[in-house]
Amino acid sequence: MHRPPVIVLDEPTAGVDVELRQGLWHFIRKLNRDGHTIVLTTHYLEEAETLCGRIAMLKAGRVVALDTTANLLQRFASHALKVKLAAPVVLPAALAAKATRQESTELEFGFDRFDEVAELLAGVKSAGGTIVDMVLGTPDMEQVFVGIMNQN
């Protein structure tokens, strides 16, 4: 068997179960470590983020983004603070404007710097909110994709 320098994989994990997907990811990484360039097409953004060092995004057949995964995440995505409250609250307008999602007792805020978290939590508390759960999320390729597609 020959050792092609470039291997094109079109949706290699579409429709497979989790165990097989993990096995394929391991094999793809090994091929890349062995010196093969892998061109991967996928609609699974988690897969692209996990496996790819560089990502190109297409819209209407046109490349609208091409950069390293790390640069795309840094440029286009923000961290997320998800807060679950004991009861719904009415946020002041300035704080409500920072919310990316507000549904009954669940709030979500985007932020770029971790020092913003204290301000957001203090704002929720001053609005009368009692926090029962909280999750800090990292930027992900889905945020990047949505942001880029909405720009172009």
C-alpha positions in Angstrom: 0.0 0.0 0.0 1.3 3.4 -0.8 1.7 6.3 1.6 -0.1 9.3 0.1 1.0 12.7 1.4 -2.6 14.0 1.4 -5.7 12.1 2.5 -9.1 13.5 1.9 -11.8 12.3 4.3 -15.4 13.4 3.5 -17.7 13.2 6.6 -15.8 10.2 8.0 -17.9 9.9 11.2 -21.3 10.7 9.8 -23.8 8.2 11.2 -21.4 6.2 13.4 -21.7 5.4 17.1 -19.6 7.1 19.7 -17.1 4.2 20.1 -16.4 4.0 16.4 -16.1 7.8 16.2 -13.5 7.8 18.9 -11.6 5.0 17.1 -11.7 7.0 13.8 -10.5 10.1 15.6 -7.5 8.2 17.1 -6.7 6.7 13.6 -6.9 10.2 11.9 -4.6 11.6 14.6 -2.1 8.8 14.0 -2.1 9.3 10.2 -1.4 13.0 10.8 1.4 12.2 13.3 2.9 9.8 10.7 3.2 12.8 8.3 0.0 12.7 6.3 -1.8 15.9 5.6 -5.5 15.2 6.3 -8.2 17.2 4.5 -11.4 16.7 6.5 -14.8 17.8 5.6 -17.4 17.7 8.4 -20.5 19.3 9.6 -19.6 18.3 13.2 -18.0 21.4 14.6 -16.7 19.5 17.7 -14.9 17.1 15.3 -13.3 20.0 13.4 -12.2 21.7 16.7 -10.8 18.5 18.1 -8.9 17.2 15.0 -8.0 20.2 13.0 -5.1 22.6 13.3 -6.5 24.9 10.6 -10.1 25.3 9.7 -11.7 26.7 6.5 -15.4 27.7 6.6 -17.5 27.9 3.5 -20.6 29.8 2.7 -22.4 29.5 -0.6 -19.3 27.7 -2.0 -16.9 30.6 -0.9 -14.2 30.4 1.8 -15.3 33.0 4.4 -12.8 32.0 7.1 -9.4 30.3 7.1 -7.1 30.3 10.1 -5.7 28.1 12.8 -8.3 26.7 15.2 -6.8 28.6 18.1 -6.9 31.9 16.2 -10.6 31.4 15.2 -11.6 30.6 18.7 -9.7 33.6 20.1 -11.1 36.1 17.4 -14.7 35.1 17.2 -15.8 33.4 20.4 -16.3 34.4 23.9 -16.5 32.5 27.2 -20.0 31.8 28.6 -21.4 32.1 32.1 -24.6 30.1 32.6 -26.5 30.8 35.7 -29.6 29.0 37.1 -31.6 30.9 39.6 -34.0 29.8 42.4 -36.7 32.1 40.9 -37.1 34.4 37.9 -35.8 38.0 38.3 -36.1 41.2 36.3 -32.6 42.3 35.3 -31.8 46.0 35.0 -31.5 47.1 31.4 -27.7 47.3 31.3 -27.3 43.8 32.7 -30.1 42.4 30.5 -28.3 43.8 27.4 -25.3 41.6 28.3 -27.4 38.5 28.5 -27.2 36.2 25.4 -30.1 34.1 26.7 -32.7 34.7 29.4 -35.4 32.1 30.0 -37.3 32.0 33.2 -34.7 30.9 35.8 -31.8 30.5 33.3 -29.4 33.2 32.2 -26.5 33.1 29.9 -23.8 35.8 29.5 -20.9 36.0 27.1 -17.6 37.5 28.3 -14.1 37.9 27.1 -12.2 38.5 30.4 -12.6 36.5 33.5 -12.7 39.6 35.7 -16.2 40.2 34.1 -17.6 37.2 35.9 -17.6 38.9 39.3 -19.4 41.9 37.8 -22.1 39.7 36.2 -22.7 37.7 39.3 -22.9 40.9 41.4 -25.4 42.3 39.0 -27.6 39.2 39.2 -27.4 39.3 43.0 -28.3 43.0 43.2 -31.3 42.3 41.0 -32.5 39.9 43.7 -31.3 36.7 42.0 -30.4 33.6 44.1 -28.0 31.5 42.2 -28.5 27.7 42.6 -26.1 26.6 39.9 -23.4 28.1 37.7 -21.3 26.8 34.8 -18.4 28.5 33.0 -18.1 27.5 29.4 -15.1 27.9 27.1 -15.4 29.3 23.6 -16.3 26.7 21.0 -16.3 26.3 17.2 -20.1 26.5 17.1 -20.0 30.1 18.4 -17.3 30.9 15.9 -19.3 29.4 13.0 -22.5 31.3 13.9 -20.6 34.5 14.3 -18.8 34.1 10.9 -21.9 33.1 9.0 -23.8 36.1 10.5 -21.1 38.5 9.4 -20.9 37.4 5.7 
